[in-house]
Amino acid sequence: MAPKSTPRAVIHLEGTTLEGGGQLVRIALGLSSLTKKPINITNIRGKRSGGGGLKAQHLTSVQWLGQACNAGLSGVGLKSKEITFTPKQDEQGKTFNVEEQGGQVRITQSTPGSINLIFQAILPYILFSGTASPICVRIVGGTNVSNSPSYEYIHEVLVPMLALIGVPPIEAEVHSRGWSQGSTSLGNITYTIQPLQTKLPAFQLEQRGSITHVKAIIIAPRDMEQSFRGELDVMFEKRESRFFGANTTAGDFDITFEDSHHEKRYYLLLVATTSTGIKLGRDWLYNQAIRPGKTERIVPTMVKKVLDDILAEIEHGGCVDEYMRDQLVIFQALADGKSHVSSGRRGDELVHPSLHAKTAMWVAKEIIGVNFDEEGGCKGVGFRPGGQAKEEEKEADLEDLASDLKVLDVSSS
């Protein structure tokens, strides 16, 4: 008797769980696309103002991943509050045929939806696709968008940290900027990704080392450059020992500036690099009201806030900043073996994961069954690039065949 193919049970995810935002959707889609496990998400972004539902970048991510893994889609549309995503597999068992696209992927939006949130959503799928050739992904949308990671954070913090845990180097090039502040505009970025060819080994981020370098990246109106430089120099000098400890000669500080070409576009990123290659970052895309003649407090306000934020990250002694912690969850879940990520301590207490990180951990547990301990450890499933879904289908077919044989054996006795 030929083995039967049993439809897989749909995993239901309540969209208001924990943080209840778009990250839940992005991580769920990435894991579903890879593992071929169908998901149903309800009350999408149910804790967000404005009615929730899929925003432009979420919709773009759903549509692209759906096409890439040949998924059946239900309920998908702008502001949709419930979707069902049912991945399929083609006859050859391929999950992503990049050769048909010549290694080039283009994702276009008509609004400045965050390019980098789309990048984060599709990155695990591309990395674990098993494709041998590099994949160039060009995305149109917003490079600097409120409540989203900036291109600078991705390039200066996320990409180096992924390389540190064993992900092949990712190249990033911004062709033009797209902003949500000032007059909205579209930009585009190309990410060149080399997919993994073997399982991602378990990684250990437990020894941070000392701070050796601090970098400030400013994007602001040209006439604000000297104000930023002066404010940063003064505030950094006052806090130098908090960055580098007693041996302040062991570290250095530099500043880069770029003209934002708009009176209402202000952005500041501070990145601390350690002796072990760890990157810690904090930033702010200024999103307060800006009135003509009332701009004198913008620079000192931004500098103080971002400096205080990065110092808080440095002083807990952990190997990741708050935003990096949740980005590594999916890689811990897919890695081969137990990975650890130290978030540091404040006094005698462990720094607990943010609500974003807890949400990512919850999604990973619901879809692939991994668990995270209080000290940042997780035993991953050892996902095999490009082939695990096919192997899982074989296992499911074997289970069905075993069930059929058991029935036959009972009926013949």
N, C-alpha and C positions, 0 to 999 in steps of 0.2 A: 504494500500500500504506500502510495506517495505521501510524504510528510505534508501536513497541513501548515499553512501560515496563519497564525493567530494574530489578529489585530492587537497592537499594544495598547495597554490602558493609558488613557489621557491623564497627565498629571495636572491637577488643578492648583493654581497659585492665586491667592487672594491679594490683589494689588495694593491694599491698604496696610499690609503687614509691615511692622516696624517703621522704617523710614517712609515707605509708601510712595516712592517717586519713580522716575524713569530708569534709575539704575537697576531696579528689580527686573524691569522689562528687558534691558540690554543683556544682563547676565543670563537670564532665562533663555533668551533667544540664542545666545552663543552656545550654551550647553546643549540645548535641544537640537541645534543644527549639527553639532558634532556627534552626539550620541544617538540621534535619530529617535529620541523619545518625544512623542507629541505632548504639547502643553496647551492649557487653556488658562488665560489670565483674565480675571474679572476685576472690576473697579480700578482700572488702570489709572495710576497717578491720582488715586482717590483722596489723598491728603493735600493736594495742591489747590491753590486758589484758581479762580477762573473756570471751574468746572472739571478740571483734570482731563483725562483722555490723552491720546497720542498727539504729541507735537510733531512739527515737520521732521526733525531729526530722528525721532522714534519711528515715524512712518517710513522714512527712507531706509532705515536699518532693517525693519521688518521686510520690506519689499526686496531689498538686495539679498539678504540672507535666504529669503524664501525662494528666490530665483536660483541662488547658488547651490542650494541643497535640494532643489526640486520639491519644495514643500507645498502642501495644500494649505491655503489661507482662508480664514473665515472671519468676517467682521472687521476686516482691516480697512481703515480710512482715517482721515484727519479727525481728531477728537474722539476716535473710537474708544470706548471704555471697556470693551471685552473683545478679545481675539482668541482664535484657536489656530495653532501653528503645528502642522503635521508633516514632518520631514519624510521624504521618500528617498529611494536609492535607485540609480539607473541599472541597466542590465549588466554593465561591467563592474558595478560596485564602486564606481567613482563618486567622490563627493564634490569635486570641484575641478572642472576641466579647463585649466587656464590656457592650455595650448590653443583652444578654439578662439581665445581672445588675444592671442599673441603676447600674453603676459601683461596686458594693459587693461586696467579697470578704470572706468570713469563713472563717478557718482555725482549727479547734478541736482542742486536745489534752486528754487526760484526765490528763496528767502534766506537771510543769514542765520539759518539753523546751524548749530554748532558742528563744525567739521570734525572736531576732536572727539565729541561724543559718538559720532558715527564711526570714527576710527577705532575707538575703544570697543564698540559693539561688534565690529567685524574682525578685529585683530585675532582673537583666539581661533576663529574658524579658518582664517587664512594660514596662520602659523601651523595649525595641526592638519592642514589639508593633505599633506604628503606630497605636494607638488615639488618637483626638483628645481624648477627654474624660479628666479626672483619674480615677484609680482609687484608691478607699479600701480599704485592706487591713487588716482587724482580725484580729489573731492572739492566741489564748489559749495560755498556757504560762508559761515562766519568763522574767522580765525580767532577773534577776540570778542567773546560773547558773555554776558552776565550769567552767573551761576553755572559756568562751564569751564573746563580746563582750557587755558590759552595754548596757542602754538608754542609759546616760550616755555611753558611748564612741561609740555610733552617733549620738546626737544632737549631741554636742559636737565630734566629730572626723570621723567618716566622712561624714556628710551635708554639712558645710561643705566638705570636701575634694572631694566629688563635684561640688558646685556650682562649685568652682574650676576643674575640668577640663571644664565645659560641660554637665553633667547638670542638667536643670531642677530648681529647688528642691524638696526633699522635706520635707513637714511630718510631724512625729512627735508623738504625744500618748500619754503613759502614763496609763491609766485606773486601774490598780491594779497592785501589784507581785506578782511570783511569784518565790519563792526556792527554791534548792536547799539553802541553809544553814538551820540551825535546823529547825523543823517545816516540811516542804515545803508550798508553797502555789502556787495558780494566779493569774496576773495576766493583763492584756491591754493591748495597744498598738494604736493605729491609725496606719498610715503612709498619707499621701496623696501619690500619685505622679503626676506629669504625664509621660506617655510622650514620647519624642523624636519629632519630626515629620520630621526630616532626619537624615542620617548624623552621627554624633558626630565632630566635627573632631579631628584629631590635637592633642595637648596637650603642653606642655613644663613640667615641674616641675624647674627647674634653678637658679633663684635664690631662695634661702630668705629672705634679708634678716635683720634683727636681731630678737631676742626683745623684744616690747613689753608682753606681758601674760602672767601665769601665774594660772591658776584652779585652786582645789582644791575638789572636791566630796566631801563626807563623808556617808555613810549609816551610822548606828551607833546603839546604844542612847542614849537622851536623856542619861543621866548621864555619858556619855563625851564630850559636846560640848566642854566646856572643856579637857579633856585633849588632844583633837585640835587645837583651835585654838592652845593654848599650845605644843604640840610643833611644830606647823607653823611658827608664828611664829619660834621660836628657831632651828630648823634652816634655815629659809629665810633668815633674817638672816645666818647664818654662810656661806651659799652664794650670797648675792645677786649677787656679781660673776661667778659662774660662769653665772648665768642671763642677766644683762644686760650683761656686760662691764664696762669701766671706767666707763661712763656709767650708773650705777645709777639716776639720777633719770629716765631715759628709759622705765623700765618700772614696772608696778604689779602687785600681788598681792592677790587677794581669795579669800575662803573662803565656801562655802555649806554648810549642814548640814541634814540631814533625819533624822528619827527612824526607825530601822529597826523599832521595835516588837518587838524580840526580842533577848534577851541574847546570842545567838550569831550575829548578823548584823552584820558589819563590812565596809564597802566604802570604798575611797578611790581617786579618780581625780585626776590632775594633768594639766592641759592647758596647753601653751605656745603662744601665738599670735605670729606674726611680722609684720614690717612689710609683707610681701607677701601676707598672708592665710593662710599655711600654718598648719596645726594639727598639733601633735605631742602624743600622749597616752600615758600609761602608768598602769596601775591594778592593784588587787589586791582580789579578793573573798576575804577571809580564810578559809582552809580548814584551819587547824590545829586541834588539839584545844583546846577551851575548857573549863576546869574552874572551878567556883565558887571564888572567893577567889584565883584565879591569873590574873587578867586585867590586872595592872598592866603587863606587858610587851607587851601586844598593840599599844597605840597607838604607842609609840616604835619598835617593830619594823616596823609597817606604814609609818609616816612615813619612816623611814630607807630602807627598800627602794624605795618608790615614788619618793622624791626622787632616789636614786641612779640608778634606771632612767631617769627623764626627763632627768637631766643627761647620761647617756650618749648619749641620743638627740640632745640639743642639741649636744653637743660634737663629734659627727661631721660636723656641717655639712650634712647631707642634708635633703631636702624632705619626707621621709616617716618615720614611725616604723616599727619592725619589723613591726607588725601591719597598718598601712596598705599597706605595700609589696605584700603578696600580694593585697589587696583590689582593687588597681588593675590587676592583670594582665589580667583578662578585658576591661576597658575599653580597654586598650592593644591587645589582640588584635582587638577589634571596631571600633576607631576608623578614620577615613579618613586614612591617611597614617602617617608615622613619629612616634611619641610617645616622649618621654624622661622618665624619672623618676630623679632623682639620689638615691642612698642615702647619699651622703657618703663621707668618707675617715677612716681612723684612721692618722695619720702619712702615709706615702706610699702606703698600700694602700687600694684601694677597699673600701668596706663591701659584702661579698658578700650576695646575697639569702639569707634564711633558708630552711630546708628546706621550710617551707610555701610560700614564694614560688617556689622551684624546682619544687615539685610542680605548682603552678598553671601555671607556664610549660610544663612537660612536657605537661600535659593539653591546653593550648591548641595546642601543636605537633601533637600526635597527632590532634586533631579537625579543626582548620582550617589547619594547616600554617604557622603563624607562628613566627618565631624571635626570641629575645631576645639582645642582645649584652651584653658584660660591663659596659658603662656604663649599662645600664638602658634601652636603646633597643629599639623593636619597630615594624616596619611592619605596621599593622593591615590587615584585609581590607576595610574600608569597608562594614560591614554596613548595608544599607538597611532602616530600620524597616518591618516589616510586609510586605515584598515580596520579600526576597532568596530565600527558599525557593522561591517560585513561579517566579522567574526561573531559578533553578538547575534546576528540573524541566524547564523549557522547553529549557535547554541540553542536559540529558541526553537529552530526546526528540530534539532535532536531531542529537545524536551518534549515536543509534540509527538515525535515518532515513538519515544519511550512510553508516552501516555497511551498511544494507540496499541502498542505491543502489550501493555499491561491489560488493556481492555480485552484484547484477543485472547490472552492467556486465561483470563477469568472466565470468558465465555466458553472456552474449550474444555474446561475442567468439569 
